[in-house]
Amino acid sequence: MDALIAAYREGLALAAVAVIAGPDGTRIVTLANDSELGPGVFIVARWWCRRAAEAEYVADSAARSLCRLRDKAADASRIACESVARAAHRLGVALQTDADIIVEAKRAIARLDAEIVRQKQAGSLKSVNQSYRQYRLEASGRGERVLPYAKWMDRYKEKLIREIAANMRRL
């Protein structure tokens, strides 16, 4: 499920505004993915924006606000989170939490699963099965290890959910 949710986020091309904490203290940054975090750095809170430019605007504005307010309060993480919310409101940028994105993704995944079940019952997955058969023949012809059908189908569903999300982005 995590891979499908990540594929959904990728398809939407979401950009994250995050409050992070680590050896250098609390900061507000934009993130494309969690692998950008250094050692000993963790995410305190994260929100998603539909556009990378909006995430940059919110992060920059919130970071400037955090610099002004940091000396006045002891809880930098709380102040940073509040700064992000105020900056997004001031700039008119809609933020979504991880929970919001997960709910959306699960809804899309459930619809995809239902459609696959419907097509399986109707016998309409012949082209999908032919694609797997073709993949299996090509991979074994190259001497590569062949993924089991279930694993291949999981990757196929990730590709589909990424495409569904990309199409939703264009709406």
Residue pairs with C-beta under 8 A, 6 or more apart in sequence:
1 106
1 109
3 154
3 158
4 105
4 109
4 157
4 158
4 161
5 101
5 102
5 105
5 106
5 109
7 158
7 159
7 161
7 162
7 165
8 101
8 104
8 105
8 108
8 109
8 161
8 162
8 164
8 165
9 48
9 101
9 105
9 165
10 162
10 165
11 161
11 162
11 163
11 164
11 165
11 166
11 168
11 169
12 50
12 165
12 166
12 168
12 169
13 52
13 166
13 169
14 48
14 49
14 50
14 96
14 101
15 30
15 31
15 32
15 48
15 49
15 51
15 52
15 54
15 55
15 56
16 30
16 31
16 32
16 46
16 47
16 48
16 49
16 55
17 28
17 29
17 30
17 31
17 46
17 47
17 48
17 49
17 55
17 58
17 59
17 62
17 84
17 88
17 95
18 28
18 29
18 30
18 31
18 43
18 44
18 45
18 46
18 47
19 26
19 27
19 28
19 43
19 44
19 45
19 46
19 77
19 80
19 81
19 84
20 26
20 27
20 28
20 29
20 37
20 41
20 42
20 43
20 44
21 27
21 41
21 42
21 44
21 77
22 37
22 38
22 40
22 41
22 42
23 40
23 41
25 76
26 44
26 66
26 76
26 77
26 80
27 63
27 80
28 59
28 62
28 63
28 66
28 80
28 83
28 84
29 59
30 52
30 55
30 56
30 59
31 37
31 43
31 46
32 52
34 43
37 43
44 77
44 80
44 81
45 77
45 80
45 81
45 84
46 97
46 98
47 58
47 84
47 88
47 95
47 96
47 97
48 95
48 96
48 97
48 98
48 100
48 101
49 55
49 58
49 93
49 94
49 95
49 96
50 94
50 169
54 91
54 93
57 87
57 91
57 93
58 84
58 87
58 88
58 91
58 93
58 95
59 84
59 87
61 87
61 90
61 91
62 80
62 83
62 84
62 86
62 87
62 88
63 83
65 83
65 86
65 87
66 76
66 79
66 80
66 83
69 79
69 83
70 76
70 79
73 79
84 95
85 95
87 93
88 94
88 95
105 161
105 165
108 161
108 164
108 165
108 168
109 157
109 161
112 157
112 160
112 161
112 164
113 157
116 125
116 157
119 125
128 153
128 156
131 156
132 149
132 152
132 153
135 146
135 147
135 152
136 146
139 145
139 146
139 147
140 146
147 155
